[in-house]
């Protein structure tokens, strides 16, 4: 678990960021939300391509939060995207945020809402990449969480 210490807001959030499927818990230090990030991944782009997708699971206990941004050093830009069927066609759209509440965790995945990465550096399956997620709480305070995303093979 790693946190950008220069961006921690005093007593605003308690958080957990972990890769893989075994989340860990941070001791509650405030009455604010406790954010857990797990199973973050980035799909290895096909040879010669610089665009790919990614996903993760976010849950929160306490008060709701909103995912407002994502970034990584291995891509020029990361966007939050929705995916829906319209007139028998899949439609992807950039959105400004995704809400996360105790009764509705956020799931970003292949074939659904997801992360879209542009200007991606070459990646190999199994690489671990830092992914910075920016959340806001109900007061608008921001917190960045750094989690590890595993590079996974393209669906085949």
C-alpha positions as CSV (number, residue, x, y, z in Angstrom):
1,X,0.0,0.0,0.0
2,X,1.4,3.4,-0.9
3,X,-0.1,6.9,-0.4
4,X,1.1,10.1,-1.9
5,X,2.0,11.6,1.5
6,X,2.2,15.2,0.2
7,X,-1.4,15.0,-0.8
8,X,-3.0,13.5,2.3
9,X,-5.7,15.7,3.7
10,X,-5.6,15.8,7.5
11,X,-8.5,13.8,9.0
12,X,-10.4,13.8,5.7
13,X,-10.1,10.2,4.6
14,X,-8.9,6.8,5.7
15,X,-7.9,4.7,2.8
16,X,-6.7,1.4,1.6
17,X,-5.1,0.8,-1.8
18,X,-4.0,-2.7,-2.7
19,X,-3.4,-4.8,-5.7
20,X,-4.4,-8.5,-6.2
21,X,-7.3,-10.1,-4.5
22,X,-6.3,-9.8,-0.9
23,X,-7.2,-6.3,0.4
24,X,-5.9,-5.0,3.7
25,X,-7.5,-2.6,6.0
26,X,-6.1,0.6,7.5
27,X,-7.0,1.5,11.1
28,X,-9.8,4.0,11.3
29,X,-8.3,7.4,12.3
30,X,-11.3,9.6,11.5
31,X,-15.0,9.5,11.0
32,X,-14.5,10.0,7.2
33,X,-14.8,7.4,4.5
34,X,-12.6,4.3,4.3
35,X,-11.7,3.7,0.6
36,X,-10.5,0.3,-0.6
37,X,-9.1,-0.2,-4.1
38,X,-8.3,-3.7,-5.3
39,X,-7.8,-5.7,-8.5
40,X,-6.5,-2.8,-10.5
41,X,-5.4,-3.8,-14.0
42,X,-4.3,-2.3,-17.4
43,X,-4.6,-4.3,-20.6
44,X,-1.4,-4.8,-22.5
45,X,-1.9,-2.8,-25.8
46,X,-1.5,-4.7,-29.0
47,X,1.9,-4.3,-30.8
48,X,2.2,-0.8,-32.2
49,X,-0.9,0.6,-30.4
50,X,-0.8,3.3,-27.8
51,X,-4.4,3.1,-26.5
52,X,-5.7,0.6,-24.0
53,X,-8.2,0.1,-21.2
54,X,-8.1,-0.8,-17.5
55,X,-10.2,-1.4,-14.5
56,X,-10.4,-1.8,-10.8
57,X,-12.8,-2.3,-7.9
58,X,-13.4,0.5,-5.3
59,X,-15.5,0.2,-2.2
60,X,-16.1,2.6,0.6
61,X,-17.4,2.5,4.2
62,X,-18.6,5.6,5.9
63,X,-19.6,8.4,3.7
64,X,-19.7,8.3,-0.2
65,X,-16.8,9.5,-2.4
66,X,-16.4,10.3,-6.1
67,X,-13.7,9.1,-8.4
68,X,-12.8,12.3,-10.4
69,X,-9.5,11.5,-12.0
70,X,-6.9,8.8,-12.8
71,X,-3.3,9.1,-14.0
72,X,-0.2,7.1,-14.5
73,X,3.4,7.7,-15.6
74,X,3.0,5.1,-18.4
75,X,0.3,7.0,-20.3
76,X,-0.1,10.6,-21.5
77,X,-3.8,10.7,-20.5
78,X,-6.2,8.5,-18.5
79,X,-10.0,9.1,-19.0
80,X,-13.0,7.7,-17.1
81,X,-15.4,6.0,-19.6
82,X,-18.9,4.5,-19.6
83,X,-19.9,1.8,-22.0
84,X,-23.5,1.2,-23.1
85,X,-25.6,-0.4,-25.9
86,X,-27.4,2.1,-28.1
87,X,-29.3,0.9,-31.2
88,X,-27.4,-2.4,-31.1
89,X,-24.0,-0.7,-31.0
90,X,-21.6,-0.3,-28.1
91,X,-21.0,3.3,-27.2
92,X,-18.1,4.6,-25.2
93,X,-18.3,8.0,-23.6
94,X,-15.9,10.0,-21.5
95,X,-17.4,11.0,-18.1
96,X,-16.2,13.4,-15.4
97,X,-16.6,11.1,-12.4
98,X,-18.0,7.9,-10.9
99,X,-19.7,7.9,-7.5
100,X,-18.8,5.3,-4.9
101,X,-21.1,4.7,-1.9
102,X,-21.2,2.0,0.8
103,X,-24.1,0.3,-0.9
104,X,-22.8,0.8,-4.5
105,X,-19.1,0.0,-5.0
106,X,-17.4,1.0,-8.2
107,X,-16.5,-1.7,-10.7
108,X,-14.5,-0.7,-13.8
109,X,-14.0,-3.6,-16.1
110,X,-13.7,-4.8,-19.7
111,X,-17.0,-4.5,-21.5
112,X,-18.4,-2.0,-19.0
113,X,-17.4,1.2,-17.3
114,X,-13.6,1.4,-17.5
115,X,-10.4,3.5,-17.6
116,X,-9.2,4.5,-21.1
117,X,-5.4,5.1,-21.4
118,X,-4.0,7.2,-24.3
119,X,-0.3,7.6,-25.3
120,X,0.7,4.4,-23.5
121,X,4.3,3.3,-23.4
122,X,5.1,-0.3,-24.3
123,X,4.0,-2.7,-21.6
124,X,4.6,-6.4,-20.9
125,X,2.1,-8.8,-19.3
126,X,2.9,-9.1,-15.6
127,X,4.4,-5.6,-15.3
128,X,3.2,-3.6,-12.2
129,X,2.2,0.0,-12.9
130,X,1.5,2.8,-10.4
131,X,-2.0,4.2,-10.9
132,X,-3.0,7.4,-9.2
133,X,-6.7,7.8,-8.3
134,X,-8.2,11.1,-7.2
135,X,-11.3,11.0,-5.0
136,X,-13.4,13.8,-3.6
137,X,-15.6,13.5,-0.5
138,X,-18.9,15.2,0.2
139,X,-17.2,18.5,1.1
140,X,-15.2,18.5,-2.1
141,X,-11.9,17.7,-0.4
142,X,-9.5,15.7,-2.7
143,X,-7.3,12.8,-1.9
144,X,-5.0,10.9,-4.3
145,X,-4.4,7.2,-3.7
146,X,-1.6,5.3,-5.5
147,X,-2.3,1.7,-6.2
148,X,-0.5,-1.0,-8.2
149,X,-2.2,-2.1,-11.5
150,X,-1.1,-5.4,-13.1
151,X,-0.6,-5.4,-16.8
152,X,-2.9,-8.2,-18.1
153,X,-3.0,-9.8,-21.6
154,X,-5.6,-8.7,-24.1
155,X,-8.8,-10.8,-24.2
156,X,-8.4,-13.4,-26.8
